[in-house]
């Protein structure tokens, strides 16, 4: 009603686009996606600047995607990347489209979307983002060599944003883990940890080092990286990777380092909400009751 009244009184006002964008977004935020899409469609039918038309199209496609209409959303996103490839929203819309399929488990369809951005987008930041998502998708499918190449290229690309290069480096370390190239992954992660790792990034690197150390049999390094230490100069939360923690505890038990193994089992109980995992750790602790 507000839109209708405003349009009747001020049909040529430059505020029409801004008002209709705000109304459309408010409707979508209220999960009224159908009316939101209609509002954006009405805005697209007006004589508006290209940038506003692209923005309205992007949010209209997002509305369709929220409604589960992937056909309509896909047509709009494809039109944007095909005709307006230099607009950031055009490329980002196709990435969002790919993310939708990734979350649904349709990895092949996600790869198609990310690849389209890499091939067509004019915004390098969106190309880098699509390359990162593409690497994640390849990793998900077990196409590890392709994932490794993309992660490695991106982490070495100085034109990419720093946070993306860091995420790509962590992705590369995880790929080396899955490829059983434990020494190579360990050396890369340890070097970064000792030279450029700060804050949460240092903690993330530390967890990867710990997981690799378990596979390499270095239980001391694994303990240092996976279990939070009060006197550590960097306060990290510790790992919640139950599989890795349990493997570490077994390695410690085998070496008859029972106090350290107990520390790991207690950490598993503290961090896991899986009853079977908690019971398993408690059984292990009970087995050594009375042992320091």
Backbone torsions as a table, in degrees:
resi	resn	phi	psi	omega
1	UNK	NA	-44.3	179.9
2	UNK	-60.6	-43.2	-179.4
3	UNK	-62.4	-45.9	-179.1
4	UNK	-59.7	-46.0	-178.6
5	UNK	-63.5	-43.8	-178.9
6	UNK	-64.1	-42.7	-178.8
7	UNK	-65.4	-35.4	179.4
8	UNK	-67.9	-40.1	-176.4
9	UNK	-81.8	-36.3	-175.5
10	UNK	-131.9	66.4	-174.6
11	UNK	-62.7	-26.3	-176.7
12	UNK	-109.3	12.9	-177.8
13	UNK	-67.0	137.5	177.5
14	UNK	-67.7	-11.4	179.7
15	UNK	-82.2	-9.2	-177.2
16	UNK	-58.6	-46.9	-178.5
17	UNK	-60.8	-46.0	-179.6
18	UNK	-62.4	-43.0	-178.9
19	UNK	-64.0	-46.4	-177.5
20	UNK	-68.9	-33.6	174.8
21	UNK	-63.0	-43.5	-179.3
22	UNK	-64.7	-41.8	179.1
23	UNK	-65.3	-45.8	179.8
24	UNK	-59.8	-44.3	179.3
25	UNK	-66.3	-37.1	177.7
26	UNK	-64.1	-40.5	178.4
27	UNK	-63.9	-41.5	179.8
28	UNK	-68.0	-38.5	177.0
29	UNK	-63.3	-30.7	177.0
30	UNK	-84.8	8.0	179.4
31	UNK	66.5	18.2	173.0
32	UNK	-92.8	70.9	-170.9
33	UNK	-67.8	-33.5	-178.6
34	UNK	-64.8	-48.6	179.1
35	UNK	-68.0	-32.0	176.4
36	UNK	-63.1	-45.3	179.2
37	UNK	-62.3	-39.7	178.9
38	UNK	-63.1	-41.4	179.6
39	UNK	-62.1	-45.7	179.1
40	UNK	-65.9	-36.4	179.5
41	UNK	-65.8	-40.1	177.7
42	UNK	-64.3	-37.9	178.6
43	UNK	-65.8	-39.5	-179.1
44	UNK	-65.0	-25.4	-178.1
45	UNK	-77.8	-10.4	-178.8
46	UNK	-87.9	169.4	177.2
47	UNK	-84.0	95.0	-174.6
48	UNK	-130.2	160.1	177.6
49	UNK	-60.0	153.6	-178.8
50	UNK	-57.2	-39.6	-176.9
51	UNK	-62.3	-39.2	179.2
52	UNK	-72.2	-36.3	178.2
53	UNK	-62.1	-42.7	178.5
54	UNK	-64.8	-43.0	180.0
55	UNK	-63.2	-44.1	179.0
56	UNK	-63.3	-39.8	179.1
57	UNK	-64.8	-41.9	179.7
58	UNK	-59.2	-50.5	-177.2
59	UNK	-71.9	-29.4	174.5
60	UNK	-63.2	-44.6	178.0
61	UNK	-64.1	-37.5	177.4
62	UNK	-61.7	-39.2	177.1
63	UNK	-61.0	-46.8	178.7
64	UNK	-61.0	-38.2	-180.0
65	UNK	-64.9	-40.6	177.5
66	UNK	-65.1	-29.0	177.4
67	UNK	-81.1	-6.7	-179.5
68	UNK	85.9	8.2	179.6
69	UNK	-89.7	81.6	-176.9
70	UNK	-70.3	-24.8	179.5
71	UNK	-66.6	-50.8	179.8
72	UNK	-64.2	-43.5	179.8
73	UNK	-62.3	-43.6	-178.8
74	UNK	-63.0	-39.1	179.4
75	UNK	-63.2	-41.6	-179.4
76	UNK	-69.1	-46.5	179.8
77	UNK	-61.6	-39.9	179.1
78	UNK	-65.6	-38.3	177.2
79	UNK	-63.2	-42.1	-178.6
80	UNK	-63.8	-49.6	-177.5
81	UNK	-69.6	-24.8	-179.8
82	UNK	-79.9	-38.8	-173.8
83	UNK	-104.9	-22.9	-175.2
84	UNK	-131.5	49.4	-171.6
85	UNK	-62.7	-23.5	-177.0
86	UNK	-83.2	-7.5	177.3
87	UNK	-84.3	133.8	-179.2
88	UNK	-58.0	-42.8	-177.8
89	UNK	-64.5	-30.0	179.3
90	UNK	-61.3	-48.5	-179.8
91	UNK	-71.0	-41.5	-177.6
92	UNK	-64.2	-33.6	178.5
93	UNK	-61.0	-40.9	179.5
94	UNK	-69.3	-33.9	175.5
95	UNK	-64.6	-43.7	176.5
96	UNK	-59.6	-40.7	177.7
97	UNK	-60.7	-44.3	177.3
98	UNK	-64.2	-40.8	179.3
99	UNK	-61.0	-36.8	178.6
100	UNK	-58.7	-47.6	-179.2
101	UNK	-70.0	-35.5	178.3
102	UNK	-59.6	-46.7	-179.4
103	UNK	-66.8	-27.1	177.9
104	UNK	-81.7	-7.0	-179.6
105	UNK	88.7	4.3	178.0
106	UNK	-91.9	76.5	-171.4
107	UNK	-68.2	-36.6	179.9
108	UNK	-61.2	-41.6	179.4
109	UNK	-68.3	-36.1	177.0
110	UNK	-63.0	-41.7	179.6
111	UNK	-61.3	-39.6	177.9
112	UNK	-58.7	-44.6	-178.3
113	UNK	-66.1	-49.2	-179.1
114	UNK	-61.1	-39.7	-179.5
115	UNK	-64.2	-35.5	179.4
116	UNK	-63.8	-37.9	177.9
117	UNK	-66.6	-45.0	179.8
118	UNK	-58.5	-37.8	-176.5
119	UNK	-79.4	-33.3	-168.4
120	UNK	-114.2	-26.0	-170.0
121	UNK	-67.1	143.3	177.5
122	UNK	-96.6	-10.6	-179.9
123	UNK	-94.1	111.2	-174.5
124	UNK	-62.3	-32.0	179.9
125	UNK	-64.0	-35.9	178.1
126	UNK	-75.5	-32.1	175.0
127	UNK	-63.0	-44.8	178.7
128	UNK	-61.2	-43.3	179.2
129	UNK	-62.7	-41.9	178.9
130	UNK	-65.2	-37.8	177.6
131	UNK	-63.2	-40.3	178.2
132	UNK	-64.3	-46.0	178.4
133	UNK	-62.8	-37.5	179.4
134	UNK	-63.7	-41.4	177.8
135	UNK	-62.4	-42.1	177.6
136	UNK	-61.3	-40.1	-179.6
137	UNK	-66.3	-42.7	177.0
138	UNK	-61.2	-42.3	178.7
139	UNK	-61.1	-41.1	-179.8
140	UNK	-61.3	-34.8	-179.1
141	UNK	-86.6	-2.2	-178.7
142	UNK	81.7	12.5	177.5
143	UNK	-87.7	71.7	-166.4
144	UNK	-70.8	-35.9	179.4
145	UNK	-63.5	-42.3	178.8
146	UNK	-66.1	-40.6	177.4
147	UNK	-63.6	-42.2	-179.3
148	UNK	-60.3	-44.7	-178.8
149	UNK	-62.6	-45.3	-178.9
150	UNK	-65.7	-46.4	179.0
151	UNK	-60.4	-43.7	-177.0
152	UNK	-66.4	-43.0	178.7
153	UNK	-62.7	-40.9	-176.6
154	UNK	-70.7	-38.9	-178.9
155	UNK	-70.1	-20.7	177.9
156	UNK	-95.9	-3.0	-177.4
157	UNK	-86.0	103.8	-175.8
158	UNK	-68.9	-12.8	177.9
159	UNK	-83.3	-12.3	179.3
160	UNK	-80.2	154.7	179.7
161	UNK	-65.2	148.5	-173.3
162	UNK	-60.2	-43.3	-177.4
163	UNK	-63.0	-34.0	-179.7
164	UNK	-72.8	-37.6	177.2
165	UNK	-64.6	-38.5	178.0
166	UNK	-66.6	-43.7	177.9
167	UNK	-62.6	-38.5	178.9
168	UNK	-65.3	-37.6	178.6
169	UNK	-65.0	-43.6	176.5
170	UNK	-62.3	-38.6	177.1
171	UNK	-61.9	-39.8	178.7
172	UNK	-63.2	-43.1	179.2
173	UNK	-61.7	-41.8	179.6
174	UNK	-65.6	-35.8	177.4
175	UNK	-65.6	-43.2	177.0
176	UNK	-59.4	-37.1	177.5
177	UNK	-61.6	-47.5	-178.3
178	UNK	-69.2	-26.2	177.5
179	UNK	-84.5	1.9	-178.9
180	UNK	63.0	24.3	173.6
181	UNK	-93.9	66.0	-170.2
182	UNK	-66.3	-42.7	-178.5
183	UNK	-64.7	-42.3	-179.7
184	UNK	-64.4	-45.5	178.9
185	UNK	-64.0	-40.9	-179.6
186	UNK	-62.3	-47.3	-177.9
187	UNK	-62.4	-42.4	179.1
188	UNK	-63.4	-48.5	-177.2
189	UNK	-65.3	-41.0	-178.1
190	UNK	-65.7	-39.7	179.0
191	UNK	-63.2	-43.7	178.5
192	UNK	-66.7	-39.4	179.7
193	UNK	-60.8	-40.9	-176.0
194	UNK	-81.1	-18.3	-173.4
195	UNK	-113.5	-46.2	-173.6
196	UNK	-122.0	-3.1	-177.0
197	UNK	-72.4	122.3	176.0
198	UNK	-138.3	151.2	174.1
199	UNK	58.2	-140.4	-177.1
200	UNK	-64.6	-32.3	178.3
201	UNK	-61.7	-39.6	176.6
202	UNK	-62.4	-40.8	178.8
203	UNK	-64.6	-41.8	178.9
204	UNK	-63.6	-41.8	176.7
205	UNK	-62.8	-41.8	-179.3
206	UNK	-60.1	-40.5	178.7
207	UNK	-63.6	-41.1	178.4
208	UNK	-65.4	-39.0	176.6
209	UNK	-61.0	-43.8	-179.8
210	UNK	-61.8	-43.2	179.8
211	UNK	-64.4	-41.0	178.6
212	UNK	-68.6	-36.6	179.5
213	UNK	-63.2	-36.7	176.9
214	UNK	-59.5	-44.8	-179.5
215	UNK	-67.3	-28.5	-179.4
216	UNK	-89.4	-3.0	178.2
217	UNK	82.1	10.9	179.6
218	UNK	-91.8	83.6	-173.5
219	UNK	-70.3	-29.7	179.5
220	UNK	-65.3	-45.6	178.4
221	UNK	-66.1	-38.9	179.4
222	UNK	-63.2	-44.4	178.1
223	UNK	-59.9	-43.7	-176.7
224	UNK	-64.0	-33.3	-175.0
225	UNK	-93.3	-27.2	-172.4
226	UNK	-99.2	-23.9	-178.7
227	UNK	-109.7	126.8	-176.9
228	UNK	-64.0	131.6	-180.0
229	UNK	-110.2	125.3	-176.2
230	UNK	-58.6	-31.0	-176.0
231	UNK	-93.7	9.8	179.6
232	UNK	-69.3	138.5	-179.8
233	UNK	-68.3	-22.5	175.9
234	UNK	-114.3	121.3	-176.6
235	UNK	-81.8	100.5	178.4
236	UNK	-108.1	149.6	-173.9
237	UNK	-75.8	-15.9	-175.5
238	UNK	88.4	164.6	-177.3
239	UNK	-86.4	147.8	173.1
240	UNK	-116.3	17.7	177.6
241	UNK	-77.6	95.5	-171.6
242	UNK	-60.7	-40.3	-179.1
243	UNK	-60.5	-46.3	179.4
244	UNK	-66.2	-42.6	179.8
245	UNK	-61.6	-42.0	-179.3
246	UNK	-67.0	-40.1	176.4
247	UNK	-61.0	-39.8	178.4
248	UNK	-64.1	-43.7	-179.5
249	UNK	-62.1	-38.9	178.8
250	UNK	-66.7	-38.5	177.9
251	UNK	-64.4	-40.0	177.8
252	UNK	-67.8	-41.3	178.4
253	UNK	-61.6	-43.5	179.8
254	UNK	-60.3	-35.4	179.2
255	UNK	-84.9	5.1	179.7
256	UNK	62.1	31.2	174.3
257	UNK	-97.6	68.6	-171.4
258	UNK	-65.4	-42.0	177.6
259	UNK	-57.1	-41.4	178.2
260	UNK	-68.3	-40.4	177.7
261	UNK	-61.3	-40.7	177.9
262	UNK	-61.7	-39.7	178.8
263	UNK	-59.1	-41.4	179.4
264	UNK	-67.6	-43.9	179.5
265	UNK	-62.5	-40.3	177.0
266	UNK	-63.3	-38.4	178.5
267	UNK	-66.0	-37.9	176.9
268	UNK	-61.8	-42.6	179.0
269	UNK	-63.9	-39.5	-177.0
270	UNK	-69.0	-33.7	-172.5
271	UNK	-101.2	-15.9	-175.1
272	UNK	-99.5	141.0	173.1
273	UNK	-106.7	13.7	177.8
274	UNK	-90.2	115.3	-174.8
275	UNK	-59.8	-38.0	-178.3
276	UNK	-68.1	-37.0	177.8
277	UNK	-66.6	-44.7	179.1
278	UNK	-60.7	-44.0	-179.8
279	UNK	-63.6	-40.5	179.4
280	UNK	-62.5	-44.4	179.8
281	UNK	-66.0	-40.1	179.0
282	UNK	-64.5	-39.1	178.1
283	UNK	-60.9	-40.5	179.4
284	UNK	-65.2	-41.9	178.9
285	UNK	-64.5	-43.4	180.0
286	UNK	-62.4	-33.8	-179.8
287	UNK	-59.5	-32.6	-177.1
288	UNK	-109.7	28.3	178.9
289	UNK	-61.1	131.8	-177.4
290	UNK	96.3	-13.1	176.8
291	UNK	-86.2	135.7	-179.7
292	UNK	-55.8	NA	NA
